[in-house]
Amino acid sequence: MAVLPSSITELLAASGTGDQQALDALFEAVYAELRRVARSYLDNERPDHTLQATALVNEAYVRLFGQESISWQNRGHFFSVAAHVMRNILIDHARQYRSEKRGAGARKLSLDEAVSFCSERDVDLVKLDDALRTLETLDPRHVKIVEMRFFGGLSIEEIAEVLQISTATVSREWLKAKLWLHSQIVPDTKA
């Protein structure tokens, strides 16, 4: 039996009080979704990459619940924070790989049609993170939208609920963020 989103919200609240049974049930409820998102990131990685979807989900889970207790607002808030955590794990892994290769062979992440930033469909995670850090100084909400959509796999409607803004605003800002990131990540070939 699938756990309904409201049940996830209830499990998040109960797990925040230290209820181990709620924490176990929460893990079961969100694990499949987190693994699906992680697998979509890693499916088109280079054949010898060392980070597996299970490891990404497990590391994200440890970071999410190894912190001081977070006051989870709802399912959307949880997946928003999970998206941010998975972004950090992927970027850390990409930077480590890049440094081990002395700058060569930057890790690439294939994007699905719905969230592609460029026509090549591959994004250098380190470049993406650098661009997101710059964008954060210009518009932090755009970065939250990118994290939730790209790293968290949240829908426009779920993002609107988390940020308490309209779906039209999310769609507009998602498009602006994608265009801006594209201009930062993809080199200008006209020069």
ABEGO torsion letter per residue (X at the ends): XBBBAAAAAAAAAAAAAGBAAAAAAAAAAAAAAAAAAAAAAAAABBAABABBAAAAAAAAAAAAAABBBBBBABAAAAAAAAAAAAAAAAAAAAAAAAAAAGGBGBBBBBBBAAABABAAGBBBAAAAAAAAAAAAAABAAAAAAAAAAAAAGBBAAAAAAAAGBBAAAAAAAAAAAAAAAAAAABBBAAX
